Amino acid sequence: MTALQTRTDAEVERSTQALREAGTQLLLGSVTDLAGVTRGKYVPLDRVPAFHRSGMGASPSWSVFCVDSGIAFTPELGVVGDLRIRVDPTQARPVEDGVAWAPGEFYEQDGTPSSMCTRGALARQAARAADLGLSVLVGAELECTVLAPDGSHSTTSPWSPYSVRTSLAHAGLLREVTARFAAAGLPIEQLHDEYGHDQLELSLPPLPPVEAADAVVLARILLSRAAESQGLRISFSPVPFAGEAGNGAHLHLSLADEEGPLLAGGDGPHGMREAGQHAVAGLVDSLPELLALHAGSVLSPVRLQPGNWAGAAACWGLENREAAVRLLGATQGNPHGANVELKVVDPSTNPYLAVATMLGAALDGIEEKTELPAEVTDAPDGATLPPLPTTQRDALAALDGSARARRLLGDGIVGGVLAVRTYEADTFGERPVADVAEALRLAWTC
């Protein structure tokens, strides 16, 4: 059961009244589809209780919408039937003058949760962790590229990574981002220019799993709206421009039980306890078969290359930015404590699925006592490590054969992901990267 299902009429009414007093006129409820695109519906405030209780209609095709507005119908998902999008008004946050946003979930007409709901799939993994006596926190990093209104780079002067000069060129945008995040009650850990031309990175604080994925969606909406207010646009494409730096969407995971953190305080490598070692091993072991859920778009393989600090190798290492799983130890410089970063994730993913499968793989490792492989302490040698799929079709084939993915998410979601990503491969896979990058530059922008 998700938190949405437990909200009382009184809680919904109080939330609606608070929105009204804040000057809100419309509530946007969103879901993120299996191609990683966030879509939504709006209601005026007097319809918020109905949006929560009964939901607004959505065709089953919402689950198989594609990045270019095509539809990848499957035998199960076609023109017949109806789903309901229900929202949690207690989580509503302002995103524009007079407009608030709330996370949505898919339900069947009879009021039961839909098997196609990705937020529900994440909630099940969070509940699984709780049943194992574990507390979970997830932090997120969002990389994006600032664009001019025509989709070109927003600045034309030479770019200098992390430079004061280049960041101050975006000072108006940074101020607007800070103000909008504060108004929405979403803290920012840090915000800075990145390596790529006109690339920004924003870090969110650790939160429980479902709230963390909600925060990613909200943050992307706020970043996009802040840019629009400044006459700019934001790209969340994994590769906005061919031959230039790609955007990641790294996720950080920490686990603890009643005795304390699993990744610190033990006698294993870098202080990991036994269960923590198994969790990291589960992440590494799952990478090939789950890659299409972390970085599954047609552009993802272009970013996921050695030397890009994207984690292209299926291995782990302390502070190793070329390893797919980077361990951050419990040090003074890490105030949130020991955690692992999953570096392969990019913004074309559905954040609920990325968090669900990251957490699910770690829990599998704990339950199955997966043995931790040897640490990689330098740039990984692709000749001696288990390879990650290097093409979109290879990643999809690995997902199709993954019993783990179907157990964690269900056949419906896995089948839908395969449908929309295969559509991408068929539509864009043979085109030049530069053409695809241009065509999909704004595909994942909120």
Backbone hydrogen bonds, N-H to C=O, Kabsch-Sander energy under -0.5 kcal/mol:
donor,donor_aa,acceptor,acceptor_aa,energy
5,Q,2,T,-0.7
6,T,2,T,-0.6
6,T,3,A,-1.2
7,R,3,A,-0.6
7,R,4,L,-1.1
12,V,8,T,-2.2
13,E,9,D,-2.5
14,R,10,A,-2.4
15,S,11,E,-2.2
16,T,12,V,-2.5
17,Q,13,E,-2.4
18,A,14,R,-2.2
19,L,15,S,-2.1
20,R,16,T,-2.3
21,E,17,Q,-2.6
22,A,18,A,-1.3
23,G,20,R,-1.7
24,T,19,L,-2.5
25,Q,98,G,-3.0
26,L,98,G,-2.3
27,L,43,V,-2.7
28,L,26,L,-0.5
28,L,100,A,-3.4
29,G,27,L,-0.5
29,G,41,K,-2.9
30,S,102,A,-1.6
31,V,39,R,-2.7
33,D,31,V,-0.5
33,D,37,V,-3.1
34,L,63,S,-0.6
36,G,33,D,-1.6
39,R,31,V,-3.0
39,R,37,V,-0.5
41,K,29,G,-2.0
43,V,27,L,-1.7
45,L,25,Q,-1.0
47,R,44,P,-2.3
48,V,45,L,-1.7
51,F,47,R,-2.3
52,H,48,V,-2.0
53,R,49,P,-3.0
54,S,50,A,-1.9
55,G,50,A,-3.0
56,M,85,I,-2.1
58,A,83,L,-2.3
62,W,59,S,-2.2
63,S,60,P,-1.7
64,V,61,S,-1.5
65,F,62,W,-0.8
66,C,70,G,-2.6
69,S,66,C,-1.9
72,A,64,V,-2.6
73,F,71,I,-1.1
74,T,77,L,-1.9
78,G,76,E,-0.6
83,L,58,A,-3.1
84,R,107,Y,-2.7
85,I,56,M,-3.2
86,R,84,R,-0.7
86,R,105,E,-2.7
87,V,51,F,-1.1
88,D,103,P,-1.6
91,Q,88,D,-1.9
92,A,89,P,-1.7
93,R,101,W,-2.4
95,V,99,V,-2.4
96,E,99,V,-1.7
99,V,96,E,-2.7
100,A,26,L,-2.3
101,W,93,R,-3.3
102,A,28,L,-2.5
104,G,30,S,-2.2
105,E,86,R,-2.4
107,Y,84,R,-2.4
108,E,112,T,-3.4
111,G,108,E,-1.8
114,S,106,F,-2.0
117,C,114,S,-1.6
118,T,116,M,-0.7
121,A,117,C,-1.6
122,L,118,T,-1.9
123,A,119,R,-2.2
124,R,120,G,-1.8
125,Q,121,A,-1.3
126,A,122,L,-2.2
127,A,123,A,-2.3
128,R,124,R,-2.0
129,A,125,Q,-2.1
130,A,126,A,-2.0
131,D,127,A,-2.4
132,L,128,R,-1.2
133,G,130,A,-1.8
134,L,129,A,-2.5
135,S,256,A,-2.9
137,L,254,S,-2.1
138,V,207,L,-3.3
139,G,252,H,-1.9
141,E,250,H,-2.3
142,L,202,L,-3.1
143,E,141,E,-0.5
143,E,248,G,-1.7
144,C,200,L,-2.3
145,T,235,S,-2.1
146,V,198,D,-3.2
147,L,233,R,-3.3
148,A,152,S,-3.0
151,G,148,A,-2.4
154,S,146,V,-1.3
162,Y,194,E,-0.8
163,S,160,S,-1.9
167,S,163,S,-2.1
168,L,164,V,-2.5
169,A,165,R,-1.1
170,H,166,T,-0.5
170,H,167,S,-1.3
171,A,168,L,-1.6
174,L,170,H,-2.6
175,R,171,A,-2.5
176,E,172,G,-2.0
177,V,173,L,-2.8
178,T,174,L,-2.3
179,A,175,R,-2.3
180,R,176,E,-2.4
181,F,177,V,-2.5
182,A,178,T,-2.1
183,A,179,A,-2.3
184,A,180,R,-1.8
185,G,181,F,-0.6
185,G,182,A,-1.1
186,L,181,F,-2.5
189,E,203,S,-2.9
190,Q,203,S,-0.8
192,H,201,E,-2.2
194,E,199,Q,-3.0
199,Q,196,G,-2.1
200,L,144,C,-2.8
201,E,192,H,-2.5
202,L,142,L,-2.3
203,S,190,Q,-2.4
204,L,140,A,-3.0
207,L,138,V,-2.2
212,A,208,P,-2.6
213,A,209,P,-2.1
214,D,210,V,-2.4
215,A,211,E,-2.3
216,V,212,A,-1.6
217,V,213,A,-1.9
218,L,214,D,-2.7
219,A,215,A,-2.9
220,R,216,V,-2.1
221,I,217,V,-2.0
222,L,218,L,-2.7
223,L,219,A,-2.8
224,S,220,R,-2.0
225,R,221,I,-2.6
226,A,222,L,-2.5
227,A,223,L,-2.1
228,E,224,S,-2.2
229,S,225,R,-2.0
230,Q,226,A,-0.8
230,Q,227,A,-1.1
231,G,228,E,-1.7
232,L,227,A,-2.8
233,R,147,L,-2.1
235,S,145,T,-2.5
237,S,441,R,-0.6
244,E,241,F,-1.9
247,N,237,S,-0.5
247,N,238,P,-1.2
249,A,345,V,-2.7
251,L,342,L,-1.5
252,H,139,G,-3.0
253,L,340,V,-2.8
254,S,137,L,-2.3
256,A,135,S,-1.9
257,D,260,G,-2.3
260,G,257,D,-1.7
262,L,255,L,-2.7
263,L,255,L,-0.5
266,G,271,G,-3.2
268,G,272,M,-1.8
271,G,268,G,-2.1
272,M,269,P,-1.7
273,R,262,L,-2.2
276,G,262,L,-0.6
277,Q,273,R,-2.3
278,H,274,E,-2.0
279,A,275,A,-2.1
280,V,276,G,-2.3
281,A,277,Q,-2.4
282,G,278,H,-2.4
283,L,279,A,-1.9
284,V,280,V,-2.3
285,D,281,A,-2.8
286,S,282,G,-1.6
287,L,283,L,-0.8
287,L,284,V,-1.0
290,L,286,S,-1.9
291,L,287,L,-1.1
293,L,290,L,-2.1
294,H,290,L,-0.7
294,H,291,L,-1.3
295,A,291,L,-3.2
300,S,297,S,-0.6
302,V,299,L,-0.9
303,R,299,L,-1.1
303,R,300,S,-0.6
304,L,300,S,-2.3
305,Q,303,R,-2.5
308,N,305,Q,-1.8
313,A,322,E,-0.9
314,A,386,P,-0.9
315,C,313,A,-2.0
317,G,325,V,-1.5
319,E,327,L,-2.7
320,N,317,G,-1.3
321,R,319,E,-0.9
323,A,320,N,-1.0
324,A,313,A,-2.1
325,V,315,C,-2.0
326,R,324,A,-0.6
326,R,341,E,-2.5
327,L,317,G,-2.0
327,L,325,V,-0.5
328,L,339,N,-3.0
329,G,327,L,-0.5
331,T,329,G,-1.3
334,N,331,T,-1.8
337,G,334,N,-2.2
339,N,328,L,-2.0
340,V,253,L,-2.3
341,E,326,R,-3.0
342,L,251,L,-3.4
343,K,324,A,-2.5
343,K,341,E,-0.8
344,V,324,A,-0.5
345,V,342,L,-0.6
346,D,294,H,-2.0
349,T,346,D,-1.7
354,A,350,N,-2.4
355,V,351,P,-2.4
356,A,352,Y,-2.3
357,T,353,L,-2.6
358,M,354,A,-2.0
359,L,355,V,-2.8
360,G,356,A,-2.7
361,A,357,T,-2.3
362,A,358,M,-1.8
363,L,359,L,-2.5
364,D,360,G,-2.3
365,G,361,A,-2.2
366,I,362,A,-1.9
367,E,363,L,-2.8
368,E,364,D,-3.0
369,K,365,G,-0.7
370,T,365,G,-1.9
376,V,316,W,-2.7
377,T,375,E,-0.6
382,G,380,P,-0.8
384,T,381,D,-1.9
385,L,381,D,-0.7
395,A,391,T,-2.2
396,L,392,Q,-2.3
397,A,393,R,-2.2
398,A,394,D,-2.1
399,L,395,A,-2.0
400,D,396,L,-2.7
401,G,397,A,-1.5
402,S,399,L,-1.8
403,A,401,G,-0.8
406,R,402,S,-1.5
407,R,403,A,-2.1
408,L,404,R,-2.7
409,L,405,A,-2.5
410,G,405,A,-0.5
410,G,406,R,-1.6
414,V,410,G,-2.0
415,G,411,D,-2.8
416,G,412,G,-2.2
417,V,413,I,-2.7
418,L,414,V,-2.4
419,A,415,G,-1.9
420,V,416,G,-2.5
421,R,417,V,-2.5
422,T,418,L,-1.9
423,Y,419,A,-2.0
424,E,420,V,-1.7
425,A,421,R,-2.4
426,D,422,T,-2.7
427,T,423,Y,-2.5
428,F,424,E,-3.3
429,G,424,E,-0.8
429,G,425,A,-1.3
431,R,428,F,-1.8
435,D,432,P,-0.5
436,V,432,P,-2.1
437,A,433,V,-3.1
438,E,434,A,-1.8
439,A,435,D,-2.4
440,L,436,V,-2.3
441,R,438,E,-0.9
443,A,440,L,-1.3
445,T,442,L,-1.2
